[in-house]
Amino acid sequence: MAADTLYIRSDKLTAAVSAYGAELTSLRDNATGQEYIWQGRADVWTGHCYNIFPFAGRLNEDTYFLDGAAYRMPLHGFACRSMFRTVRAGAHELVFGLTDSKETRAQFPCKFAFTVAYFLTGSTLCVTYRAENRDERPMYCNFGAHPGIALPLVGGRAFGEHFLELPDGTKELLTDERKFRTGKEEGAARRLALSEEMFQGGAHILRTGGGKVRLGCKGCDRALSFGLEDFEYLVLWSKPGAPLICVEPWGSVSEEAGRYVPLEERADMLAVAPGKFAEKSWTMEVIG
């Protein structure tokens, strides 16, 4: 691990987090050494678990509008490409912070303080995002995460032996070939069997309304349970042939193709008043 990586440990798990992007780079079982976080591969995806801020989702032409002005923002925002400072480091807790700069204000014209906190207890890792508005006008933002899960959950099992259990009432938001929303949605299965074919066209965007998501393997006790109650959307992604599934909680979502809605009018943005803050958390628990 790099010199900017810090560690926290419980009786069950050890987590490693890099100051670059405040990114979780490892979650390992203390007894068996099993790694649950994707370790990166140049031909698939070099990331591990992006933290997404100031908002998640694709923008038409990588551009959004705020108060009549246009700004460019890359997919997944700038937090995952920023160096954070260490705010607090304990045996079971790590907190990383990022504040606005000349570079961030060129993309997101707001003064802010953004923190990513990790707390590890037993078999559960909790990740908390907090964004404070230090400006004199409302700040429109939301959060997301891009955790890559290394498969198989149990040695020797195939990708197609894994499945996801989704909250009741989950809908899939239909997208075009560029993964922009079409404005249509359809019902999703409560239990979703993974297959390489399902990712031939890229990611799937689901509206779960929050709740628990379980990643399991047929005939196995081992599973990962994700607590995503704070997040309206769930994005699933893998690259066919790769032993990886990304289970991504998003607070905001990709735009509809060709439809530009000002940031201050988007229903999926949090309006944070001056001097106030917004906070959301997600959890990952190892079962079995």
C-alpha positions as CSV (number, residue, x, y, z in Angstrom):
1,M,0.0,0.0,0.0
2,A,1.1,3.6,-0.6
3,A,2.5,5.8,2.2
4,D,-0.8,7.8,2.2
5,T,-2.8,4.8,3.2
6,L,-4.3,4.4,6.7
7,Y,-5.8,1.4,8.3
8,I,-8.6,0.6,10.8
9,R,-9.3,-2.8,12.3
10,S,-12.0,-4.7,14.1
11,D,-12.0,-8.2,15.5
12,K,-13.3,-9.4,12.1
13,L,-12.0,-7.1,9.3
14,T,-9.2,-4.7,8.4
15,A,-9.9,-1.8,6.1
16,A,-7.3,0.3,4.2
17,V,-8.1,3.9,3.0
18,S,-6.1,6.1,0.7
19,A,-5.9,9.9,1.2
20,Y,-6.3,10.2,-2.5
21,G,-10.0,10.4,-3.1
22,A,-10.4,9.2,0.6
23,E,-10.9,5.9,-1.2
24,L,-11.4,2.5,0.4
25,T,-8.8,0.3,-1.2
26,S,-9.1,-2.9,0.8
27,L,-11.5,-4.7,3.1
28,R,-10.0,-8.0,4.2
29,D,-11.1,-10.8,6.5
30,N,-8.7,-11.1,9.4
31,A,-9.1,-14.9,9.8
32,T,-9.0,-16.0,6.1
33,G,-7.3,-13.1,4.4
34,Q,-10.1,-12.9,1.8
35,E,-10.3,-9.5,0.0
36,Y,-13.7,-8.1,-0.6
37,I,-12.7,-4.9,-2.5
38,W,-11.7,-5.0,-6.2
39,Q,-7.9,-4.5,-6.4
40,G,-7.9,-2.8,-9.8
41,R,-6.9,-3.9,-13.2
42,A,-5.8,-1.7,-16.1
43,D,-7.9,-3.6,-18.6
44,V,-11.1,-3.4,-16.5
45,W,-11.1,-0.6,-13.9
46,T,-8.2,0.7,-11.9
47,G,-10.4,2.1,-9.1
48,H,-11.5,0.4,-5.9
49,C,-14.4,2.4,-4.3
50,Y,-14.8,5.9,-5.5
51,N,-16.5,8.5,-3.3
52,I,-18.7,10.7,-5.5
53,F,-19.2,14.5,-4.8
54,P,-20.6,17.0,-5.6
55,F,-23.1,14.8,-7.4
56,A,-23.4,11.5,-9.2
57,G,-24.6,10.7,-12.7
58,R,-23.8,11.6,-16.4
59,L,-24.3,15.1,-17.6
60,N,-25.1,16.0,-21.2
61,E,-21.8,17.1,-22.8
62,D,-20.3,16.9,-19.3
63,T,-22.0,20.3,-18.7
64,Y,-24.5,21.6,-16.1
65,F,-26.1,25.0,-15.5
66,L,-26.4,26.9,-12.2
67,D,-27.9,30.4,-11.9
68,G,-27.7,30.8,-15.6
69,A,-24.0,29.9,-16.0
70,A,-22.5,26.8,-17.5
71,Y,-19.9,24.6,-15.8
72,R,-18.2,21.4,-16.9
73,M,-18.0,18.4,-14.6
74,P,-16.5,15.0,-15.3
75,L,-18.4,11.8,-14.5
76,H,-18.3,11.0,-10.8
77,G,-17.3,14.5,-9.9
78,F,-13.9,15.7,-8.6
79,A,-13.7,14.2,-5.1
80,C,-12.5,10.9,-6.3
81,R,-9.6,12.7,-8.1
82,S,-8.7,14.9,-5.1
83,M,-6.1,14.6,-2.3
84,F,-7.8,14.7,1.1
85,R,-6.3,15.6,4.4
86,T,-6.6,13.4,7.4
87,V,-9.0,14.9,9.9
88,R,-9.0,12.0,12.4
89,A,-7.3,8.6,12.6
90,G,-8.2,6.1,15.3
91,A,-8.1,2.4,15.8
92,H,-11.7,2.0,14.4
93,E,-12.4,5.3,12.7
94,L,-10.9,7.4,9.9
95,V,-12.1,10.8,8.8
96,F,-10.8,12.6,5.7
97,G,-11.6,16.2,4.6
98,L,-11.7,18.2,1.4
99,T,-12.4,21.9,1.1
100,D,-13.0,24.1,-2.0
101,S,-10.1,25.5,-4.0
102,K,-9.6,27.5,-7.1
103,E,-9.7,24.2,-9.1
104,T,-13.0,23.0,-7.5
105,R,-14.7,26.4,-7.8
106,A,-14.0,26.3,-11.6
107,Q,-16.2,23.2,-11.7
108,F,-18.5,23.8,-8.7
109,P,-18.8,27.5,-7.7
110,C,-19.4,27.0,-4.0
111,K,-17.4,27.2,-0.8
112,F,-17.7,23.9,1.0
113,A,-16.2,21.4,3.5
114,F,-16.7,17.8,2.5
115,T,-15.7,14.9,4.8
116,V,-15.7,11.1,4.3
117,A,-15.7,9.1,7.6
118,Y,-15.1,5.4,8.0
119,F,-16.1,3.4,11.1
120,L,-15.4,-0.3,11.4
121,T,-17.0,-2.5,14.0
122,G,-17.3,-6.3,13.9
123,S,-18.2,-7.3,10.4
124,T,-19.7,-3.9,9.4
125,L,-18.1,-0.9,7.7
126,C,-20.0,2.3,7.8
127,V,-19.2,5.2,5.4
128,T,-20.6,8.7,6.1
129,Y,-20.5,11.7,3.8
130,R,-21.0,15.2,5.1
131,A,-21.0,18.4,3.1
132,E,-21.1,21.8,4.8
133,N,-22.1,24.9,2.9
134,R,-19.6,27.7,3.7
135,D,-21.0,30.0,1.0
136,E,-23.6,32.7,1.1
137,R,-26.1,31.0,-1.2
138,P,-27.7,27.6,-1.3
139,M,-25.4,24.7,-2.3
140,Y,-27.0,22.1,-4.6
141,C,-25.3,18.7,-4.3
142,N,-25.6,15.0,-3.5
143,F,-23.4,12.0,-2.8
144,G,-22.6,8.7,-4.3
145,A,-20.2,5.7,-4.0
146,H,-18.7,3.3,-6.5
147,P,-17.6,0.2,-4.4
148,G,-16.1,-2.5,-6.5
149,I,-16.7,-6.0,-5.0
150,A,-14.2,-8.7,-5.8
151,L,-15.7,-12.0,-6.8
152,P,-16.2,-14.8,-6.2
153,L,-17.5,-14.5,-2.6
154,V,-16.6,-18.2,-2.2
155,G,-13.6,-19.7,-3.9
156,G,-14.2,-21.6,-7.1
157,R,-17.7,-20.1,-7.7
158,A,-18.5,-18.7,-11.1
159,F,-19.7,-15.1,-11.7
160,G,-23.2,-16.4,-12.8
161,E,-23.6,-18.2,-9.4
162,H,-24.0,-14.8,-7.7
163,F,-27.2,-12.9,-7.2
164,L,-28.5,-9.6,-5.8
165,E,-31.6,-9.3,-3.6
166,L,-33.2,-5.9,-4.1
167,P,-35.8,-3.9,-2.1
168,D,-39.5,-4.5,-3.0
169,G,-40.7,-2.0,-5.6
170,T,-37.4,-1.5,-7.3
171,K,-37.6,0.0,-10.8
172,E,-35.0,0.0,-13.5
173,L,-34.5,3.4,-15.2
174,L,-34.2,2.7,-18.9
175,T,-31.2,4.3,-20.7
176,D,-29.9,4.8,-24.3
177,E,-26.7,3.4,-25.6
178,R,-24.7,6.3,-24.0
179,K,-26.3,5.5,-20.6
180,F,-28.4,8.6,-20.4
181,R,-32.0,8.1,-19.1
182,T,-34.8,7.9,-21.6
183,G,-37.4,9.0,-19.0
184,K,-39.0,5.5,-18.9
185,E,-38.7,2.8,-16.3
186,E,-39.8,-0.7,-15.7
187,G,-40.2,-3.1,-12.8
188,A,-37.0,-5.0,-11.7
189,A,-36.9,-8.5,-10.3
190,R,-36.7,-8.8,-6.5
191,R,-33.9,-11.4,-7.0
192,L,-31.5,-10.5,-9.8
193,A,-29.2,-13.3,-11.0
194,L,-25.9,-12.0,-12.3
195,S,-24.6,-12.9,-15.7
196,E,-22.0,-11.5,-18.0
197,E,-24.6,-10.9,-20.7
198,M,-26.5,-8.4,-18.6
199,F,-23.5,-6.0,-18.6
200,Q,-22.8,-6.2,-22.4
201,G,-24.5,-2.8,-22.7
202,G,-22.9,-1.3,-19.6
203,A,-24.4,-0.2,-16.3
204,H,-27.9,-0.6,-15.0
205,I,-29.6,2.3,-13.1
206,L,-32.2,1.2,-10.5
207,R,-34.5,3.3,-8.3
208,T,-34.7,1.3,-5.0
209,G,-36.0,4.1,-2.8
210,G,-33.3,3.1,-0.3
211,G,-33.2,-0.1,1.8
212,K,-31.1,-3.2,2.0
213,V,-29.3,-4.9,-0.9
214,R,-27.8,-8.4,-0.5
215,L,-25.1,-9.9,-2.7
216,G,-25.1,-13.6,-2.3
217,C,-23.9,-16.8,-4.0
218,K,-26.1,-19.9,-4.7
219,G,-25.8,-22.5,-2.0
220,C,-23.4,-20.4,0.1
221,D,-23.7,-18.8,3.6
222,R,-21.3,-16.1,2.6
223,A,-22.9,-12.8,1.6
224,L,-22.5,-9.0,1.7
225,S,-25.3,-6.9,2.9
226,F,-25.4,-3.2,1.9
227,G,-27.4,-0.7,4.0
228,L,-28.4,2.0,1.4
229,E,-31.4,3.6,3.2
230,D,-30.1,7.1,2.5
231,F,-29.8,6.6,-1.2
232,E,-32.6,6.7,-3.8
233,Y,-30.7,5.0,-6.6
234,L,-28.5,2.0,-7.1
235,V,-26.2,1.5,-10.1
236,L,-24.8,-1.9,-11.0
237,W,-21.8,-2.3,-13.3
238,S,-19.3,-4.9,-14.3
239,K,-17.2,-5.6,-17.4
240,P,-18.0,-9.0,-19.0
241,G,-15.3,-11.5,-18.1
242,A,-14.1,-9.6,-15.0
243,P,-14.5,-11.0,-11.5
244,L,-16.1,-7.8,-10.3
245,I,-19.5,-6.3,-9.5
246,C,-19.9,-2.7,-8.6
247,V,-22.8,-2.0,-6.2
248,E,-23.1,1.8,-6.3
249,P,-25.4,3.8,-4.0
250,W,-26.2,7.2,-5.7
251,G,-28.2,10.1,-4.3
252,S,-28.5,11.7,-7.7
253,V,-28.8,10.2,-11.1
254,S,-27.8,10.6,-14.8
255,E,-29.7,13.2,-16.8
256,E,-32.2,12.4,-19.6
257,A,-30.6,12.5,-23.0
258,G,-30.6,16.1,-24.4
259,R,-32.5,17.5,-21.5
260,Y,-30.7,20.3,-19.6
261,V,-32.3,21.0,-16.2
262,P,-30.5,23.7,-14.1
263,L,-28.9,22.3,-11.0
264,E,-31.1,24.4,-8.7
265,E,-34.3,22.9,-10.3
266,R,-33.2,19.2,-10.2
267,A,-35.3,17.1,-7.8
268,D,-32.4,14.8,-7.1
269,M,-30.2,17.5,-5.6
270,L,-30.0,18.4,-1.9
271,A,-30.4,22.2,-1.3
272,V,-28.0,23.0,1.6
273,A,-28.6,26.4,3.1
274,P,-25.6,28.6,4.0
275,G,-24.0,27.5,7.2
276,K,-25.9,24.2,7.2
277,F,-24.8,20.7,6.2
278,A,-26.1,17.5,4.5
279,E,-25.1,14.0,5.6
280,K,-25.7,10.5,4.3
281,S,-24.3,7.1,5.2
282,W,-24.1,3.6,3.7
283,T,-22.9,0.3,5.2
284,M,-21.4,-2.9,4.1
285,E,-21.6,-6.0,6.3
286,V,-19.9,-9.4,5.7
287,I,-22.2,-12.3,6.5
288,G,-21.1,-15.9,7.0
